[in-house]
């Protein structure tokens, strides 16, 4: 146990007390979540551009960060859900209106779309300039942020058209 504690402290994983194996495992599990937290903050900072806000009061900044955190969480969650369960039903992550809009934008008249997360997330990524070339990796947070931003604009236009045209 002394060797494990020494390793954890020496490698700068933690300076918290590690008294037994269970405690060491707990610290390693905490550390394993670090990349998710850093990715979330990257989406918040780079995608949502929270640092660019010109708000002057703490109340306004707090409100902005709260709203942007929801947006950043959704982008991050969609990315992780796509990677973990691409064949899951799309209605677990998209609203019926979002699915209808994406069907209109991305549908192939020859083939009905599969109703899974992978299909619709790819459609969102394409709205964010994802090219989906043979050697491209899966869509990342930045591309999804841009795609969701465009989808939200289209969704708003759709809702405005629905209310004005009855």
DSSP file (Angstrom, degrees, kcal/mol; ACC not computed):
  #  RESIDUE AA STRUCTURE BP1 BP2  ACC     N-H-->O    O-->H-N    N-H-->O    O-->H-N    TCO  KAPPA ALPHA  PHI   PSI    X-CA   Y-CA   Z-CA
    1    1 A X     >        0   0    0      0, 0.0     4,-2.7     0, 0.0     5,-0.2   0.000 360.0 360.0 360.0 -39.3    0.0    0.0    0.0
    2    2 A X  H  >  +     0   0    0      1,-0.2     4,-2.5     2,-0.2     5,-0.1   0.891 360.0  51.6 -61.1 -38.6    2.8    2.4    0.8
    3    3 A X  H  > S+     0   0    0      2,-0.2     4,-2.3     1,-0.2    -1,-0.2   0.899 110.0  48.6 -65.9 -40.3    4.2    1.8   -2.7
    4    4 A X  H  > S+     0   0    0      2,-0.2     4,-2.7     1,-0.2    -2,-0.2   0.926 112.9  47.4 -64.9 -45.6    0.8    2.5   -4.3
    5    5 A X  H  X S+     0   0    0     -4,-2.7     4,-2.6     1,-0.2     5,-0.3   0.929 112.0  50.4 -60.6 -44.3    0.4    5.7   -2.3
    6    6 A X  H  X S+     0   0    0     -4,-2.5     4,-2.9    -5,-0.2    -1,-0.2   0.900 111.0  49.3 -60.5 -41.8    4.0    6.7   -3.2
    7    7 A X  H  X S+     0   0    0     -4,-2.3     4,-2.3     2,-0.2     6,-0.3   0.925 111.8  48.0 -63.0 -46.2    3.3    6.1   -6.9
    8    8 A X  H  <>S+     0   0    0     -4,-2.7     5,-2.0     2,-0.2     6,-1.2   0.904 117.8  41.1 -63.5 -41.8    0.0    8.1   -6.9
    9    9 A X  H ><5S+     0   0    0     -4,-2.6     3,-1.4    -5,-0.2    -2,-0.2   0.918 114.8  51.0 -72.3 -43.2    1.7   11.0   -5.1
   10   10 A X  H 3<5S+     0   0    0     -4,-2.9    -2,-0.2     1,-0.3    -1,-0.2   0.844 110.1  49.3 -64.6 -34.9    4.9   10.8   -7.2
   11   11 A X  T 3<5S-     0   0    0     -4,-2.3    -1,-0.3    -5,-0.2    -2,-0.2   0.348 112.5-121.5 -87.2   7.5    3.0   10.8  -10.4
   12   12 A X  T < 5S+     0   0    0     -3,-1.4    -3,-0.2     2,-0.2     3,-0.1   0.733  73.6 130.9  61.2  25.5    1.0   13.9   -9.3
   13   13 A X  S   <S-     0   0    0     -5,-2.0     2,-0.3     1,-0.3    -4,-0.2   0.910  78.8 -12.7 -70.9 -40.9   -2.3   12.1   -9.6
   14   14 A X        -     0   0    0     -6,-1.2    -1,-0.3     2,-0.1    -2,-0.2  -0.997  34.9-161.5-156.1 155.2   -3.3   13.1   -6.2
   15   15 A X        +     0   0    0     -2,-0.3     2,-0.1    -3,-0.1    -6,-0.1   0.162  66.5 113.3-116.3  12.0   -2.1   14.6   -2.9
   16   16 A X  S    S-     0   0    0      1,-0.1     2,-0.1    11,-0.0    -2,-0.1  -0.454  83.4 -84.9 -77.2 155.4   -5.2   13.3   -1.2
   17   17 A X        -     0   0    0     -2,-0.1     2,-0.5     1,-0.1    -1,-0.1  -0.413  39.5-169.4 -66.1 133.6   -4.7   10.6    1.5
   18   18 A X        +     0   0    0     -2,-0.1   -13,-0.1     1,-0.1     3,-0.1  -0.907  19.2 158.7-124.1  98.7   -4.5    7.1    0.1
   19   19 A X        +     0   0    0     -2,-0.5     2,-0.3     1,-0.1    -1,-0.1   0.678  61.7   6.9 -99.0 -20.5   -4.7    4.7    3.0
   20   20 A X  S  > S-     0   0    0      1,-0.1     4,-2.1   -19,-0.1     5,-0.2  -0.918  82.7 -89.7-152.8 176.6   -5.9    1.5    1.4
   21   21 A X  H  > S+     0   0    0     -2,-0.3     4,-2.8     1,-0.2     5,-0.2   0.887 122.2  54.1 -61.7 -41.1   -6.6   -0.1   -2.0
   22   22 A X  H  > S+     0   0    0      1,-0.2     4,-2.1     2,-0.2    -1,-0.2   0.907 109.5  47.9 -60.6 -42.4  -10.3    1.0   -2.0
   23   23 A X  H  > S+     0   0    0      2,-0.2     4,-2.0     1,-0.2    -1,-0.2   0.886 111.7  50.3 -65.6 -39.7   -9.2    4.6   -1.5
   24   24 A X  H  X S+     0   0    0     -4,-2.1     4,-2.2     2,-0.2    -2,-0.2   0.919 110.1  49.5 -64.8 -44.0   -6.6    4.3   -4.2
   25   25 A X  H  X S+     0   0    0     -4,-2.8     4,-2.5     1,-0.2    -2,-0.2   0.899 108.6  54.2 -61.9 -40.7   -9.2    2.9   -6.7
   26   26 A X  H  X S+     0   0    0     -4,-2.1     4,-2.2    -5,-0.2    -1,-0.2   0.918 109.1  47.4 -59.2 -45.0  -11.5    5.8   -5.8
   27   27 A X  H  X S+     0   0    0     -4,-2.0     4,-2.4     1,-0.2    -1,-0.2   0.892 111.6  50.3 -65.5 -39.7   -8.9    8.4   -6.6
   28   28 A X  H  X S+     0   0    0     -4,-2.2     4,-2.0     2,-0.2    -1,-0.2   0.893 109.6  51.4 -65.6 -39.2   -8.0    6.7   -9.9
   29   29 A X  H  X S+     0   0    0     -4,-2.5     4,-0.6     2,-0.2    -2,-0.2   0.900 109.6  50.0 -64.7 -40.2  -11.8    6.6  -10.8
   30   30 A X  H >< S+     0   0    0     -4,-2.2     3,-1.3     1,-0.2     4,-0.3   0.945 111.3  48.8 -59.4 -47.4  -12.0   10.3  -10.1
   31   31 A X  H >< S+     0   0    0     -4,-2.4     3,-1.9     1,-0.3     4,-0.4   0.837 100.5  64.9 -63.7 -33.3   -9.0   11.0  -12.3
   32   32 A X  H 3< S+     0   0    0     -4,-2.0     3,-0.3     1,-0.3    -1,-0.3   0.705  98.2  56.1 -65.2 -17.6  -10.4    8.9  -15.1
   33   33 A X  T <X S+     0   0    0     -3,-1.3     4,-1.8    -4,-0.6     3,-0.4   0.509  81.2  93.0 -88.2  -5.6  -13.3   11.4  -15.4
   34   34 A X  H <> S+     0   0    0     -3,-1.9     4,-2.7    -4,-0.3     5,-0.2   0.885  80.0  53.9 -58.4 -43.2  -10.8   14.3  -15.9
   35   35 A X  H  > S+     0   0    0     -4,-0.4     4,-2.4    -3,-0.3    -1,-0.2   0.858 107.4  51.9 -64.0 -33.6  -10.9   14.2  -19.7
   36   36 A X  H  > S+     0   0    0     -3,-0.4     4,-2.6    -4,-0.3    -1,-0.2   0.919 111.0  47.3 -66.6 -42.3  -14.6   14.4  -19.8
   37   37 A X  H  X S+     0   0    0     -4,-1.8     4,-2.3     2,-0.2    -2,-0.2   0.920 113.4  48.0 -64.2 -43.9  -14.5   17.5  -17.6
   38   38 A X  H  X S+     0   0    0     -4,-2.7     4,-2.0     2,-0.2    -2,-0.2   0.886 111.6  50.3 -65.3 -38.2  -11.8   19.1  -19.7
   39   39 A X  H  X S+     0   0    0     -4,-2.4     4,-2.4    -5,-0.2    -2,-0.2   0.923 109.3  51.4 -65.3 -43.7  -13.8   18.3  -22.9
   40   40 A X  H  X S+     0   0    0     -4,-2.6     4,-2.4     1,-0.2    -2,-0.2   0.929 111.2  47.8 -57.0 -46.1  -16.9   19.8  -21.4
   41   41 A X  H  X S+     0   0    0     -4,-2.3     4,-2.8     1,-0.2     5,-0.2   0.847 108.6  54.7 -66.2 -33.1  -15.0   23.0  -20.5
   42   42 A X  H  X>S+     0   0    0     -4,-2.0     4,-3.4     2,-0.2     5,-0.9   0.922 109.5  47.0 -64.3 -43.1  -13.5   23.1  -24.0
   43   43 A X  I  X>S+     0   0    0     -4,-2.4     5,-2.5     3,-0.2     4,-0.6   0.925 114.2  48.2 -62.8 -43.7  -17.0   23.0  -25.5
   44   44 A X  I  <5S+     0   0    0     -4,-2.4     6,-1.7     3,-0.2    -2,-0.2   0.909 121.6  34.6 -62.8 -42.9  -18.1   25.7  -23.1
   45   45 A X  I  <5S+     0   0    0     -4,-2.8     6,-0.4     4,-0.2     7,-0.2   0.940 131.3  26.1 -80.3 -49.2  -15.0   27.9  -23.9
   46   46 A X  I  <5S+     0   0    0     -4,-3.4    -3,-0.2    -5,-0.2    -2,-0.1   0.927 129.5  35.4 -85.3 -47.7  -14.4   27.3  -27.6
   47   47 A X  I  <<S+     0   0    0     -5,-0.9    -3,-0.2    -4,-0.6    -4,-0.1   0.967 130.7  30.7 -72.1 -53.1  -17.8   26.3  -28.9
   48   48 A X  S   <S-     0   0    0     -5,-2.5    -1,-0.2    -6,-0.1    -3,-0.2   0.654  95.9-141.1 -81.0 -15.5  -20.0   28.5  -26.8
   49   49 A X    >   +     0   0    0     -6,-0.3     3,-1.4    -4,-0.2     4,-0.3   0.884  37.4 164.2  55.9  43.9  -17.3   31.2  -26.6
   50   50 A X  G >   +     0   0    0     -6,-1.7     3,-1.3     1,-0.3    -5,-0.1   0.836  69.3  59.9 -59.3 -34.4  -18.1   31.9  -23.0
   51   51 A X  G 3  S+     0   0    0     -6,-0.4    -1,-0.3     1,-0.3    -6,-0.1   0.699  96.0  63.0 -70.3 -17.8  -14.8   33.8  -22.5
   52   52 A X  G <  S+     0   0    0     -3,-1.4    -1,-0.3    -7,-0.2    -2,-0.2   0.501  74.0 123.0 -84.5  -3.3  -15.8   36.3  -25.2
   53   53 A X    <   -     0   0    0     -3,-1.3     8,-0.0    -4,-0.3    -3,-0.0  -0.320  49.7-158.4 -62.5 138.4  -18.8   37.6  -23.3
   54   54 A X        +     0   0    0     -2,-0.0    -1,-0.1     7,-0.0     2,-0.1   0.066  43.1 137.7-104.9  22.7  -18.6   41.3  -22.7
   55   55 A X        -     0   0    0      1,-0.1    -2,-0.0     5,-0.1     3,-0.0  -0.434  38.9-160.7 -73.5 145.6  -21.0   41.2  -19.7
   56   56 A X        +     0   0    0     -2,-0.1     2,-0.3     5,-0.0    -1,-0.1   0.652  61.6  68.0-105.2 -18.4  -20.0   43.4  -16.8
   57   57 A X  S  > S-     0   0    0      1,-0.1     4,-2.3     0, 0.0     5,-0.2  -0.770  73.7-129.8-109.6 153.2  -22.0   42.1  -13.8
   58   58 A X  H  > S+     0   0    0     -2,-0.3     4,-2.8     1,-0.2     5,-0.2   0.871 108.7  56.3 -63.2 -37.8  -21.6   38.8  -12.0
   59   59 A X  H  > S+     0   0    0      2,-0.2     4,-2.2     1,-0.2    -1,-0.2   0.923 109.5  44.9 -61.7 -44.2  -25.4   38.2  -12.2
   60   60 A X  H  > S+     0   0    0      2,-0.2     4,-2.6     1,-0.2    -2,-0.2   0.913 114.5  48.4 -67.2 -42.3  -25.3   38.5  -16.0
   61   61 A X  H  X S+     0   0    0     -4,-2.3     4,-2.9     2,-0.2     5,-0.2   0.902 110.6  51.8 -64.1 -40.4  -22.2   36.3  -16.3
   62   62 A X  H  X S+     0   0    0     -4,-2.8     4,-2.1     2,-0.2    -2,-0.2   0.916 111.2  47.1 -62.4 -43.7  -23.7   33.7  -14.0
   63   63 A X  H  X S+     0   0    0     -4,-2.2     4,-2.2     2,-0.2    -2,-0.2   0.923 113.2  48.7 -63.6 -44.7  -26.9   33.6  -16.1
   64   64 A X  H  X S+     0   0    0     -4,-2.6     4,-3.0     1,-0.2     5,-0.3   0.936 111.6  48.4 -60.8 -47.5  -24.9   33.3  -19.3
   65   65 A X  H  X S+     0   0    0     -4,-2.9     4,-2.1     1,-0.2    -1,-0.2   0.872 109.6  53.8 -63.1 -36.5  -22.7   30.6  -18.0
   66   66 A X  H  X S+     0   0    0     -4,-2.1     4,-1.2    -5,-0.2    -1,-0.2   0.937 113.3  41.8 -63.0 -46.5  -25.8   28.7  -16.7
   67   67 A X  H  X S+     0   0    0     -4,-2.2     4,-1.8     1,-0.2     3,-0.4   0.934 115.8  48.8 -66.4 -46.6  -27.4   28.8  -20.2
   68   68 A X  H  X S+     0   0    0     -4,-3.0     4,-3.2     1,-0.2     5,-0.2   0.825 105.1  59.8 -64.7 -30.6  -24.2   28.0  -22.0
   69   69 A X  H  X S+     0   0    0     -4,-2.1     4,-2.5    -5,-0.3    -1,-0.2   0.872 104.2  50.3 -64.5 -36.1  -23.5   25.1  -19.7
   70   70 A X  H  X S+     0   0    0     -4,-1.2     4,-2.0    -3,-0.4    -2,-0.2   0.923 113.2  45.5 -66.4 -43.7  -26.8   23.5  -20.8
   71   71 A X  H  X S+     0   0    0     -4,-1.8     4,-2.2     2,-0.2    -2,-0.2   0.938 114.4  47.9 -64.0 -47.3  -25.8   23.9  -24.4
   72   72 A X  H  X S+     0   0    0     -4,-3.2     4,-2.6     1,-0.2     5,-0.2   0.897 110.0  52.9 -61.8 -40.9  -22.3   22.6  -23.8
   73   73 A X  H  X S+     0   0    0     -4,-2.5     4,-3.2    -5,-0.2    -1,-0.2   0.915 108.4  50.4 -60.8 -42.2  -23.6   19.7  -21.9
   74   74 A X  H  X S+     0   0    0     -4,-2.0     4,-2.8     2,-0.2     5,-0.2   0.923 111.3  47.5 -64.3 -43.6  -25.9   18.8  -24.8
   75   75 A X  H  X S+     0   0    0     -4,-2.2     4,-2.1     2,-0.2    -2,-0.2   0.952 116.5  44.1 -60.6 -49.0  -23.1   18.9  -27.4
   76   76 A X  H  X S+     0   0    0     -4,-2.6     4,-2.4     1,-0.2    -2,-0.2   0.919 114.3  49.8 -62.1 -44.9  -20.9   16.8  -25.1
   77   77 A X  H  X S+     0   0    0     -4,-3.2     4,-2.9    -5,-0.2     5,-0.2   0.908 109.9  50.4 -63.0 -43.9  -23.7   14.4  -24.3
   78   78 A X  H  X S+     0   0    0     -4,-2.8     4,-2.6    -5,-0.2    -1,-0.2   0.916 110.9  50.0 -60.8 -42.7  -24.6   13.9  -28.0
   79   79 A X  H  X S+     0   0    0     -4,-2.1     4,-1.8    -5,-0.2    -2,-0.2   0.938 114.8  42.9 -60.9 -47.1  -21.0   13.2  -28.8
   80   80 A X  H  X S+     0   0    0     -4,-2.4     4,-2.1     2,-0.2     5,-0.2   0.880 114.1  50.5 -69.3 -38.3  -20.6   10.6  -26.1
   81   81 A X  H  X S+     0   0    0     -4,-2.9     4,-3.3     2,-0.2    -1,-0.2   0.910 109.0  52.4 -65.7 -41.7  -24.0    9.0  -26.8
   82   82 A X  H  < S+     0   0    0     -4,-2.6     4,-0.3    -5,-0.2    -1,-0.2   0.901 113.3  43.9 -58.8 -42.4  -23.2    8.7  -30.5
   83   83 A X  H  < S+     0   0    0     -4,-1.8     3,-0.2    -5,-0.2    -1,-0.2   0.839 121.3  38.7 -74.0 -32.5  -19.9    7.0  -29.6
   84   84 A X  H  < S+     0   0    0     -4,-2.1    -2,-0.2     1,-0.2    -3,-0.2   0.876 134.8  12.2 -86.4 -40.1  -21.4    4.7  -27.0
   85   85 A X    ><  +     0   0    0     -4,-3.3     3,-1.6    -5,-0.2    32,-0.3  -0.493  64.1 159.8-139.4  66.3  -24.8    3.8  -28.5
   86   86 A X  T 3  S+     0   0    0     -4,-0.3    32,-2.7     1,-0.3    33,-0.3   0.754  78.0  53.8 -64.2 -23.8  -24.9    4.8  -32.2
   87   87 A X  T 3  S+     0   0    0     30,-0.2    -1,-0.3    29,-0.2     3,-0.1   0.426  82.7 115.5 -92.1   1.4  -27.8    2.4  -33.0
   88   88 A X  S <  S-     0   0    0     -3,-1.6    29,-2.3    -7,-0.2    30,-0.2  -0.264  82.6 -80.0 -66.6 158.9  -30.1    3.7  -30.2
   89   89 A X  B >   -A  116   0A   0     27,-0.2     3,-1.6     1,-0.1    27,-0.3  -0.353  33.0-135.1 -63.7 136.2  -33.3    5.4  -31.2
   90   90 A X  G >> S+     0   0    0     25,-1.3     4,-2.3     1,-0.3     3,-1.9   0.783  98.9  71.0 -64.3 -28.1  -32.9    9.0  -32.2
   91   91 A X  G 34 S+     0   0    0      1,-0.3    -1,-0.3    24,-0.3     5,-0.1   0.554  84.5  70.3 -71.6  -2.4  -35.9   10.1  -30.2
   92   92 A X  G <4 S+     0   0    0     -3,-1.6    -1,-0.3     1,-0.1    -2,-0.2   0.693 117.9  18.0 -80.0 -18.3  -33.8    9.6  -27.1
   93   93 A X  T <4 S+     0   0    0     -3,-1.9     2,-0.3    -4,-0.2    -2,-0.2   0.560 121.8  55.7-126.7 -15.4  -31.7   12.6  -27.9
   94   94 A X  S  < S-     0   0    0     -4,-2.3    -1,-0.2     3,-0.0     2,-0.1  -0.913  76.3-120.1-121.7 148.9  -33.6   14.6  -30.5
   95   95 A X     >  -     0   0    0     -2,-0.3     4,-2.4     1,-0.1     5,-0.2  -0.360  33.2-107.3 -76.3 164.7  -37.1   16.2  -30.3
   96   96 A X  H  > S+     0   0    0      1,-0.2     4,-2.2     2,-0.2     5,-0.1   0.879 121.9  51.0 -60.4 -38.1  -39.8   15.2  -32.9
   97   97 A X  H  > S+     0   0    0      2,-0.2     4,-2.6     1,-0.2    -1,-0.2   0.910 108.6  50.5 -67.1 -42.2  -39.4   18.6  -34.5
   98   98 A X  H  > S+     0   0    0      1,-0.2     4,-2.7     2,-0.2    -2,-0.2   0.915 111.4  49.0 -61.5 -41.8  -35.6   18.2  -34.8
   99   99 A X  H  X S+     0   0    0     -4,-2.4     4,-2.4     2,-0.2    -2,-0.2   0.913 110.8  50.1 -63.5 -42.7  -36.0   14.8  -36.4
  100  100 A X  H  X S+     0   0    0     -4,-2.2     4,-1.9     2,-0.2    -2,-0.2   0.913 112.3  47.3 -62.7 -42.7  -38.6   16.1  -38.8
  101  101 A X  H  X S+     0   0    0     -4,-2.6     4,-2.3     1,-0.2    -2,-0.2   0.938 112.8  48.2 -64.3 -46.6  -36.3   19.0  -39.8
  102  102 A X  H  X S+     0   0    0     -4,-2.7     4,-2.7     1,-0.2    -1,-0.2   0.854 108.2  55.6 -64.5 -33.7  -33.3   16.7  -40.2
  103  103 A X  H  X S+     0   0    0     -4,-2.4     4,-1.2    -5,-0.2    -1,-0.2   0.910 110.1  46.1 -62.3 -41.3  -35.4   14.3  -42.3
  104  104 A X  H  < S+     0   0    0     -4,-1.9    -2,-0.2     1,-0.2    -1,-0.2   0.893 118.7  41.2 -67.1 -40.1  -36.2   17.2  -44.7
  105  105 A X  H  < S+     0   0    0     -4,-2.3    -2,-0.2     1,-0.2    -1,-0.2   0.843 128.4  25.4 -78.3 -34.3  -32.6   18.3  -44.9
  106  106 A X  H  < S+     0   0    0     -4,-2.7    -2,-0.2    -5,-0.2    -1,-0.2   0.347  85.3 129.0-116.7   5.7  -30.8   15.0  -45.1
  107  107 A X     <  -     0   0    0     -4,-1.2     2,-0.6    -5,-0.2     5,-0.1  -0.338  45.2-149.2 -73.1 146.0  -33.3   12.6  -46.5
  108  108 A X  B >   -B  111   0B   0      3,-0.6     3,-1.4     1,-0.1    -1,-0.1  -0.961   8.7-148.7-109.4 115.0  -32.4   10.4  -49.5
  109  109 A X  T 3  S+     0   0    0     -2,-0.6    -1,-0.1     1,-0.3     3,-0.1   0.741  94.6  57.4 -60.2 -21.8  -35.6    9.8  -51.5
  110  110 A X  T 3  S+     0   0    0      1,-0.2     2,-0.4    -3,-0.0    -1,-0.3   0.786 113.8  33.3 -77.3 -26.8  -34.2    6.3  -52.6
  111  111 A X  B <  S-B  108   0B   0     -3,-1.4    -3,-0.6     3,-0.0    -1,-0.2  -0.987  79.4-125.4-137.0 126.2  -33.8    5.0  -49.1
  112  112 A X        -     0   0    0     -2,-0.4     2,-0.1    -3,-0.1    -3,-0.1  -0.472  41.0-108.3 -68.1 140.9  -35.7    5.7  -45.9
  113  113 A X        -     0   0    0     -2,-0.1     2,-0.2     1,-0.1    -1,-0.1  -0.388  26.4-114.9 -70.8 143.7  -33.5    6.9  -43.1
  114  114 A X        -     0   0    0      1,-0.1     2,-1.3    -2,-0.1     6,-0.1  -0.564  25.4-128.5 -69.6 142.8  -32.7    4.6  -40.2
  115  115 A X        +     0   0    0     -2,-0.2   -25,-1.3     4,-0.1     2,-0.3  -0.396  66.3 116.7 -93.9  59.4  -34.1    6.1  -37.1
  116  116 A X  B  > S-A   89   0A   0     -2,-1.3     4,-1.7   -27,-0.3   -27,-0.2  -0.820  76.9-109.2-125.1 167.6  -31.0    5.9  -35.0
  117  117 A X  H  > S+     0   0    0    -29,-2.3     4,-3.0   -32,-0.3     5,-0.3   0.882 113.2  59.5 -59.9 -41.3  -28.7    8.4  -33.3
  118  118 A X  H  > S+     0   0    0    -32,-2.7     4,-1.9   -30,-0.2    -1,-0.2   0.912 106.1  47.2 -57.4 -45.6  -25.8    7.8  -35.8
  119  119 A X  H  > S+     0   0    0    -33,-0.3     4,-1.6    -3,-0.2    -1,-0.2   0.948 117.8  39.8 -62.0 -50.3  -27.9    8.8  -38.8
  120  120 A X  H  X S+     0   0    0     -4,-1.7     4,-2.2     2,-0.2    -2,-0.2   0.841 113.4  53.4 -74.2 -32.9  -29.3   12.0  -37.2
  121  121 A X  H  X S+     0   0    0     -4,-3.0     4,-2.8    -5,-0.2    -1,-0.2   0.887 108.1  51.6 -68.3 -36.3  -26.0   13.0  -35.5
  122  122 A X  H  X S+     0   0    0     -4,-1.9     4,-2.3    -5,-0.3    -2,-0.2   0.892 108.1  52.3 -63.4 -39.0  -24.2   12.7  -38.8
  123  123 A X  H  X S+     0   0    0     -4,-1.6     4,-1.4     2,-0.2    -2,-0.2   0.906 110.9  47.1 -62.6 -41.5  -26.9   15.0  -40.3
  124  124 A X  H  X S+     0   0    0     -4,-2.2     4,-1.0     2,-0.2     3,-0.2   0.924 110.7  52.2 -64.5 -44.1  -26.3   17.5  -37.6
  125  125 A X  H ><>S+     0   0    0     -4,-2.8     5,-2.4     1,-0.2     3,-0.6   0.880 105.5  54.8 -60.8 -38.4  -22.5   17.2  -38.1
  126  126 A X  H ><5S+     0   0    0     -4,-2.3     3,-1.6     1,-0.3    -1,-0.2   0.856 102.4  56.7 -64.8 -33.7  -23.0   17.9  -41.8
  127  127 A X  H 3<5S+     0   0    0     -4,-1.4    -1,-0.3     1,-0.3    -2,-0.2   0.795 105.4  53.5 -63.5 -26.2  -24.9   21.1  -40.9
  128  128 A X  T <<5S-     0   0    0     -4,-1.0    -1,-0.3    -3,-0.6    -2,-0.2   0.124 131.8 -93.4 -95.5  19.7  -21.7   22.0  -39.0
  129  129 A X  T < 5S+     0   0    0     -3,-1.6     2,-0.4     1,-0.3    -3,-0.2   0.644  70.1 156.8  80.5  18.8  -19.5   21.5  -42.1
  130  130 A X      < -     0   0    0     -5,-2.4    -1,-0.3     1,-0.1     9,-0.0  -0.634  27.4-161.7 -74.1 130.4  -18.5   17.8  -41.4
  131  131 A X        -     0   0    0     -2,-0.4    -1,-0.1     2,-0.0    -5,-0.1   0.702  14.2-145.8 -90.6 -21.3  -17.6   16.3  -44.7
  132  132 A X        +     0   0    0      5,-0.1     2,-0.1     1,-0.1    -2,-0.1   0.898  32.4 173.5  56.1  45.0  -17.9   12.6  -43.8
  133  133 A X    >   -     0   0    0      4,-0.1     3,-1.5     1,-0.1    -1,-0.1  -0.378  47.2 -98.9 -77.8 164.2  -15.1   11.5  -46.0
  134  134 A X  T 3  S+     0   0    0      1,-0.3    -1,-0.1    -2,-0.1    -2,-0.0   0.849 121.6  36.8 -53.9 -42.3  -13.9    7.9  -45.9
  135  135 A X  T 3  S+     0   0    0      2,-0.0    -1,-0.3     0, 0.0     2,-0.1   0.366  89.0 116.9 -97.3   5.1  -10.9    8.6  -43.6
  136  136 A X    <   -     0   0    0     -3,-1.5     3,-0.1     1,-0.1    -6,-0.0  -0.473  62.5-128.3 -71.0 143.3  -12.5   11.2  -41.4
  137  137 A X        -     0   0    0      1,-0.2    -5,-0.1    -2,-0.1     3,-0.1  -0.147  47.1 -64.0 -75.0-178.2  -12.9   10.4  -37.8
  138  138 A X        -     0   0    0      1,-0.1    -1,-0.2    -6,-0.0   -55,-0.0  -0.326  69.9 -83.7 -65.7 154.1  -16.2   10.6  -36.0
  139  139 A X        -     0   0    0     -3,-0.1    -1,-0.1     1,-0.1     2,-0.1  -0.313  51.6-145.0 -60.3 139.9  -17.7   14.1  -35.7
  140  140 A X     >  -     0   0    0     -3,-0.1     4,-2.3   -15,-0.1     5,-0.2  -0.345  27.7 -89.0-100.3-177.4  -16.3   16.0  -32.8
  141  141 A X  H  > S+     0   0    0      1,-0.2     4,-2.5     2,-0.2     5,-0.1   0.857 121.1  52.6 -61.7 -39.7  -17.7   18.6  -30.4
  142  142 A X  H  > S+     0   0    0      2,-0.2     4,-2.3     1,-0.2    -1,-0.2   0.930 111.5  45.5 -66.1 -45.5  -16.8   21.7  -32.5
  143  143 A X  H  > S+     0   0    0      1,-0.2     4,-2.6     2,-0.2    -1,-0.2   0.909 114.6  48.9 -63.8 -42.0  -18.5   20.4  -35.6
  144  144 A X  H  X S+     0   0    0     -4,-2.3     4,-3.1     2,-0.2     5,-0.3   0.885 108.0  54.8 -66.1 -36.8  -21.5   19.3  -33.5
  145  145 A X  H  X S+     0   0    0     -4,-2.5     4,-2.1     2,-0.2    -2,-0.2   0.948 111.3  44.2 -59.1 -48.5  -21.7   22.7  -31.9
  146  146 A X  H  X S+     0   0    0     -4,-2.3     4,-2.1     2,-0.2    -2,-0.2   0.914 114.9  49.0 -63.5 -42.5  -21.8   24.4  -35.3
  147  147 A X  H  X S+     0   0    0     -4,-2.6     4,-2.8     1,-0.2    -2,-0.2   0.912 111.8  47.7 -64.3 -43.5  -24.4   21.9  -36.6
  148  148 A X  H  X S+     0   0    0     -4,-3.1     4,-2.6     2,-0.2    -1,-0.2   0.865 109.1  55.3 -65.7 -34.5  -26.6   22.2  -33.5
  149  149 A X  H  X S+     0   0    0     -4,-2.1     4,-1.9    -5,-0.3    -2,-0.2   0.933 111.5  43.3 -62.5 -45.2  -26.4   26.0  -33.8
  150  150 A X  H  X S+     0   0    0     -4,-2.1     4,-2.5     2,-0.2    -2,-0.2   0.910 112.9  52.6 -65.6 -42.1  -27.6   25.8  -37.4
  151  151 A X  H  X S+     0   0    0     -4,-2.8     4,-2.8     1,-0.2    -2,-0.2   0.894 108.0  51.6 -60.8 -39.6  -30.3   23.3  -36.4
  152  152 A X  H  X S+     0   0    0     -4,-2.6     4,-2.6     2,-0.2    -1,-0.2   0.904 109.5  49.5 -64.4 -41.1  -31.5   25.6  -33.7
  153  153 A X  H  X S+     0   0    0     -4,-1.9     4,-2.3     2,-0.2    -2,-0.2   0.924 113.6  45.7 -62.5 -44.3  -31.7   28.5  -36.2
  154  154 A X  H  X S+     0   0    0     -4,-2.5     4,-2.6     2,-0.2    -2,-0.2   0.903 112.0  52.3 -65.0 -41.1  -33.7   26.4  -38.6
  155  155 A X  H  X S+     0   0    0     -4,-2.8     4,-2.7     2,-0.2    -2,-0.2   0.919 109.5  49.0 -61.1 -44.6  -35.9   25.1  -35.8
  156  156 A X  H  X S+     0   0    0     -4,-2.6     4,-2.6     2,-0.2     5,-0.2   0.921 111.5  49.0 -61.8 -44.7  -36.7   28.7  -34.7
  157  157 A X  H  X S+     0   0    0     -4,-2.3     4,-2.5     2,-0.2    -1,-0.2   0.909 110.9  51.2 -60.9 -41.9  -37.5   29.7  -38.3
  158  158 A X  H  X S+     0   0    0     -4,-2.6     4,-2.4     2,-0.2    -2,-0.2   0.930 111.2  47.1 -59.3 -47.8  -39.8   26.6  -38.5
  159  159 A X  H  X S+     0   0    0     -4,-2.7     4,-2.2     2,-0.2    -2,-0.2   0.895 112.4  49.7 -63.5 -41.0  -41.6   27.5  -35.3
  160  160 A X  H  X S+     0   0    0     -4,-2.6     4,-2.3     1,-0.2     5,-0.2   0.904 111.4  49.1 -64.7 -40.6  -42.0   31.1  -36.4
  161  161 A X  H  X S+     0   0    0     -4,-2.5     4,-2.2    -5,-0.2    -2,-0.2   0.906 109.9  52.2 -64.1 -41.8  -43.4   30.0  -39.7
  162  162 A X  H  X S+     0   0    0     -4,-2.4     4,-0.8     1,-0.2    -2,-0.2   0.907 113.5  42.9 -61.7 -43.5  -45.8   27.6  -38.0
  163  163 A X  H  < S+     0   0    0     -4,-2.2    -1,-0.2     1,-0.2    -2,-0.2   0.855 117.4  44.8 -74.8 -33.8  -47.2   30.4  -35.7
  164  164 A X  H  < S+     0   0    0     -4,-2.3    -2,-0.2    -5,-0.2    -1,-0.2   0.807 119.5  40.5 -81.0 -27.5  -47.4   33.1  -38.4
  165  165 A X  H  <        0   0    0     -4,-2.2    -1,-0.2    -5,-0.2    -2,-0.2   0.512 360.0 360.0 -97.8  -5.4  -49.0   30.8  -41.0
  166  166 A X     <        0   0    0     -4,-0.8    -3,-0.1    -5,-0.2    -4,-0.1   0.452 360.0 360.0  71.9 360.0  -51.3   29.0  -38.6
